[in-house]
Amino acid sequence: MNIKIFITSCILLVFCMKLSAEPAEPAETLSSFEIPNSNVVTIESKTLGRAYDLYIKVPRDYFEEENKSKKYPVLYLNDGPHTFKVAAGVTHFSNMDKSIIVGISFAHGEDGQYSRVRDLTPDIDKSWTNYITGGAPRYLNFIEREIFPFVDEHYRTNVNNRILAGHSLGGSFGAWVLLTSPSSFSGYILTSPSLWFKNDLIFELENQYSKNNTNLDAKLFIATGALETPENGMRNNMVDGHQRFVERLRSRNYKGLSISDEIVEGTDHYSTFPVGLAKGLRLFYQDL
């Protein structure tokens, strides 16, 4: 073979190998995926002295001319960086897209788990040595005095139809709100609630509530995964806590309280929220 042809062939081969080893540049750089009809606002809380983001999404018919005076229910979510994205997906189809969704972030500049443990636990528990606990009363005050007014001022909200949805510690927070400030929300969707917090504190609070009240005007849906048991790796028996709590509430015959619940087959602590949220919203939307 002619030496010039051989050298040229080698150069072309190396060049082609280099091209094949490098990924092709996209024809167009795409922006990040965005959730339609949503935006993010920051609340500098005077109550807490910390900043939180609100992830807000309105239904797709919110801007239609015939709905310009319509007021919408509001679905409030703790653990916003996770739950808001799930809720946006669950409400994608029009028959589920009936509420304004407000996801509350973790505090700015804080680890998410640290922020949520402090804000979602109702009492100090010194056994949580790596976290601060007991911030729920102040956090609820922040929701009622700062978040509610902001959302109601900037959006067409039905102030008589507020739903609180929470998972795990967010679920036990919701149970605590139900028993300490039930009128804050008209509906509660609690998935995998951590009712075991501080040696079943929620049961003590329910007992105290029942001594002074015969009414509990709210709609409640609780869902826990059938796999949320010690046999399946959970430290606490979430199914047992769920069943005991529901049984306790039903035994009181509280006037105005509507309870639905489900032990969801095939789900664990990490997969119950999407299923429970969808089922809870479907149940609540029957009245709309």
C-alpha positions in Angstrom: 0.0 0.0 0.0 1.2 3.5 -0.8 2.6 5.0 2.4 0.7 8.3 1.9 -2.6 6.5 1.5 -1.8 4.4 4.6 -1.1 7.5 6.7 -4.2 9.3 5.5 -6.4 6.3 6.3 -5.0 6.1 9.8 -5.7 9.8 10.4 -9.3 9.4 9.2 -9.8 6.4 11.4 -8.6 8.2 14.5 -10.7 11.2 13.7 -13.8 9.0 13.2 -13.2 7.2 16.5 -12.9 10.5 18.3 -16.2 11.7 16.8 -18.0 8.5 17.9 -16.6 8.7 21.4 -18.0 12.2 22.0 -21.7 12.7 22.5 -23.3 14.9 19.9 -24.3 18.3 20.9 -28.1 18.8 21.0 -29.5 20.9 18.2 -31.1 23.1 20.8 -30.5 23.5 24.5 -33.8 23.0 26.3 -34.9 24.8 29.4 -35.9 23.0 32.6 -39.4 21.4 32.7 -42.0 23.7 34.1 -45.4 23.0 35.7 -48.1 24.9 33.8 -50.0 27.6 35.7 -47.6 27.6 38.6 -45.2 30.0 40.2 -43.0 30.3 43.3 -43.1 33.1 45.8 -41.0 33.7 48.9 -42.5 34.5 52.3 -40.2 36.2 54.8 -42.0 35.0 58.0 -42.2 37.6 60.8 -43.7 34.8 63.0 -40.7 32.5 62.6 -37.9 34.8 61.5 -37.2 32.5 58.6 -38.0 32.5 54.8 -40.1 29.8 53.1 -41.1 29.4 49.5 -44.6 28.8 48.4 -45.1 26.6 45.3 -48.5 27.6 43.9 -50.5 26.1 41.0 -54.0 27.1 39.9 -56.4 24.9 37.9 -56.3 25.2 34.1 -59.8 26.8 34.0 -58.8 29.5 36.5 -58.2 32.1 33.8 -61.3 31.3 31.7 -63.6 34.2 31.2 -66.7 32.4 32.6 -64.7 31.6 35.8 -63.5 35.1 36.6 -65.6 35.3 39.7 -65.3 31.7 40.7 -63.6 30.9 44.0 -61.6 27.7 44.4 -60.7 25.3 47.2 -57.1 25.4 48.3 -55.0 22.3 48.9 -52.1 23.0 51.3 -49.1 20.7 51.4 -46.2 20.4 53.8 -42.9 19.0 52.5 -43.4 21.1 49.4 -40.3 20.1 47.4 -41.7 16.6 47.3 -45.4 16.8 47.7 -46.1 19.7 45.3 -44.7 17.8 42.4 -46.8 14.8 43.2 -49.9 16.9 43.6 -49.3 18.7 40.3 -49.2 15.2 38.6 -52.2 13.9 40.4 -54.2 16.9 39.4 -53.1 16.9 35.7 -56.5 15.6 34.4 -59.4 18.0 34.4 -61.6 16.0 36.7 -58.9 16.2 39.4 -57.8 19.8 38.7 -60.3 21.6 40.9 -58.1 23.2 43.6 -55.4 25.8 44.0 -52.4 24.0 45.2 -50.0 25.5 47.7 -46.8 23.6 48.7 -44.8 25.0 51.6 -41.1 24.5 51.3 -38.5 23.8 54.0 -36.9 26.9 55.6 -34.3 28.7 53.4 -30.8 27.6 54.1 -31.7 24.6 56.2 -31.5 20.9 55.7 -34.9 19.6 54.7 -35.2 16.9 57.4 -34.0 19.3 60.1 -36.6 21.9 59.0 -39.5 19.5 58.8 -38.8 17.7 62.1 -38.8 21.1 63.9 -41.9 22.5 62.2 -44.1 19.4 62.1 -43.7 18.0 65.6 -46.1 19.4 68.2 -44.1 18.9 71.4 -40.5 18.7 72.5 -39.1 15.2 72.5 -35.6 15.0 73.9 -35.1 11.5 72.5 -34.6 13.2 69.1 -31.0 14.2 70.0 -30.0 15.2 66.5 -33.0 17.5 65.9 -35.0 20.3 67.4 -38.6 19.3 68.0 -41.8 21.0 69.1 -42.1 23.8 66.5 -45.6 22.9 65.2 -47.6 25.5 67.2 -45.5 28.4 65.8 -45.5 26.8 62.4 -49.3 26.6 62.4 -49.4 30.2 63.5 -47.2 31.1 60.5 -49.6 29.3 58.2 -52.7 30.9 59.6 -51.4 34.5 60.0 -49.1 34.8 57.0 -49.7 32.1 54.4 -53.5 32.2 54.5 -53.7 36.0 54.1 -51.2 36.0 51.3 -52.9 33.3 49.3 -56.4 34.7 49.9 -55.3 38.2 48.8 -53.6 37.1 45.6 -55.9 34.3 44.5 -59.7 33.7 44.3 -60.0 31.3 47.2 -62.9 29.7 48.9 -61.9 30.4 52.5 -64.4 27.8 53.7 -62.8 25.0 51.8 -59.1 24.6 52.8 -57.6 21.1 52.7 -54.4 20.1 54.5 -52.5 17.1 53.1 -49.5 15.7 54.8 -47.3 12.6 54.7 -45.4 10.9 57.6 -44.6 13.7 60.1 -46.7 15.9 57.9 -49.6 13.5 58.4 -49.2 13.5 62.2 -49.0 17.3 62.0 -52.4 17.2 60.3 -53.8 14.9 63.0 -52.5 17.4 65.6 -54.1 20.4 63.8 -57.4 18.4 63.6 -57.5 18.0 67.4 -56.1 21.4 68.4 -57.4 23.8 65.7 -59.9 21.8 63.7 -61.5 24.9 62.0 -58.2 25.9 60.4 -59.0 23.5 57.6 -62.3 21.9 56.4 -60.6 18.7 55.1 -57.6 16.6 56.1 -55.8 14.1 53.9 -53.3 12.2 56.0 -51.0 9.5 54.5 -48.8 7.3 56.6 -49.2 9.6 59.6 -46.4 9.2 62.2 -48.9 8.8 65.1 -46.2 7.2 67.2 -44.4 10.5 67.8 -43.5 10.9 71.5 -45.0 7.6 72.6 -48.4 8.1 70.9 -48.9 11.7 72.1 -51.7 12.1 69.6 -53.9 9.7 71.5 -53.4 11.7 74.7 -54.4 14.9 72.8 -57.5 13.2 71.4 -58.5 12.1 74.9 -58.1 15.7 76.2 -60.2 17.0 73.2 -63.0 14.5 73.8 -63.4 15.6 77.4 -64.5 19.1 76.3 -65.9 18.6 72.8 -68.7 16.6 71.2 -68.2 18.3 67.8 -65.4 17.9 65.3 -66.5 19.6 62.1 -64.1 18.3 59.4 -63.8 15.7 56.6 -60.9 13.3 57.2 -59.3 10.7 54.9 -56.4 8.6 56.2 -54.4 6.1 54.1 -51.5 3.9 55.2 -49.6 1.4 53.2 -50.2 -2.3 54.1 -46.4 -2.8 54.1 -45.8 -0.2 56.8 -45.1 -2.7 59.5 -42.1 -4.0 61.4 -42.3 -7.2 59.4 -41.6 -5.1 56.3 -38.7 -3.1 57.8 -40.6 -0.3 59.6 -39.4 0.7 63.0 -43.0 1.5 64.1 -46.2 -0.3 63.2 -47.9 2.4 61.1 -50.8 0.2 60.2 -51.6 -0.5 63.9 -51.4 3.2 64.7 -53.7 4.1 61.8 -56.3 1.5 62.9 -56.2 2.5 66.5 -56.6 6.2 65.7 -59.5 5.7 63.3 -61.2 3.4 65.8 -60.8 5.9 68.6 -62.2 8.8 66.5 -65.2 6.7 65.4 -66.0 5.6 68.9 -66.5 9.2 70.0 -69.3 9.8 67.5 -68.1 13.4 67.0 -70.8 15.5 65.4 -69.7 16.9 62.0 -66.8 14.5 61.6 -66.7 12.5 58.4 -64.0 9.8 58.4 -62.9 7.6 55.5 -59.7 5.5 55.6 -57.9 2.8 53.8 -55.0 0.4 54.3 -53.5 0.5 50.8 -52.4 -2.9 49.5 -49.0 -3.1 48.0 -47.6 0.3 49.1 -45.0 1.1 51.7 -44.0 4.3 53.5 -42.4 5.8 50.4 -45.2 5.0 47.9 -48.4 5.6 49.8 -48.6 9.4 49.4 -49.4 9.6 45.7 -52.1 6.9 46.0 -53.6 8.3 49.2 -53.6 11.9 47.9 -55.4 10.9 44.7 -58.0 8.9 46.6 -58.5 11.6 49.2 -59.0 14.3 46.6 -61.4 12.2 44.6 -63.4 11.7 47.7 -63.4 15.3 48.7 -64.3 16.5 45.1 -67.5 14.5 45.2 -69.0 17.5 47.1 -68.0 20.1 44.5 
